[in-house]
Amino acid sequence: MLDLGTIGSIIIWLAGIVVLVKLFQTEGVMKGILGFICMLYTFIWGWQNIGKEELKLKTWMYLWSGAIVLGIILNVVGASSGGE
């Protein structure tokens, strides 16, 4: 059975891929490849372009950011409980 950390990782991966596709469509191949190699670039680009309504990034960026924060919290709680 999948634990919450694994589910959070899947959400992070999915949201990152969706924003990466928007990056490819908007900025072109070179910045898309940069975003693929360095997902931090994709994350920052997503937040910089969250106001552009035609990209519809707001939900995905909130989901991506929330999943990162939730993943950190769950990993800290899991580590402090002995990893069981």
N, C-alpha and C positions, 0 to 999 in steps of 0.2 A: 504494500500500500504506500502511496506517495505521502510524504510528510509535508508540512507547510513550507519548509525551506525549498523543497523541490518544486512545489507549485509556484512559489514566488519567483524562482529562477526561470521557470517556463514563461511566466508573465513578463519578466524583464526581457527575455529573449524575443518574445513575440512583439512587444511594443517597440523594441529596438529595430527589428526588421521592418516594421511598418513605417517608422520614421526614416529609416534608411532608404526605403523605396521612394518616399516623398522627396528625399534629398536627391536621389538619382534623377527623378522627373523634373525637379526644379533647377538644380545647379549643373547637371551634366555628368558625364562619365568620370572625369578626373576627380572632382570633389566626391562623387559617389564611391569611387575606389578608396579615397582617403578615409571616408566615413566607414567603409567596410574594414579597413586595416585598423583604424583607431575609432572605436565606438564612442569614445569621449567627445570627439569632434561632432559626431552625429547628435549626441545628447545636447551639447552646447548649441549647435545649429538649430535643433528643435526648439529650445527655449528662446533663442533669438527671433524665431519666426512664428512664435505661438499666436501672435496677434493677426496673422494673415488668415482671414476666414476661408479663402479658397483652398488652403492646404488642410484644414480641419485637423490640426495637430493638438488642440487643447486637451481633449480627452485622453489621447495617447500619451502626452507628456505628463499629465497628472497621474495616469496609471503607472507609467514607467518610474517616475520619481517616488511615488508611494510604495511601489514594489521594492525599490532599492532600500528605502528606509525600513520597511517592514522586514526585509531580508536581514538587514543589519541587526535589528532588534531581536528577531527570532534566533539568529546565530549567537548573540550575546546571552540570551536566556538559555539556549541549549547548552552552551559551554559552561555557564554557571551552575546548571543543574547536573553536571557530570557527564553530559553527552549521551544520556540514556534515552 
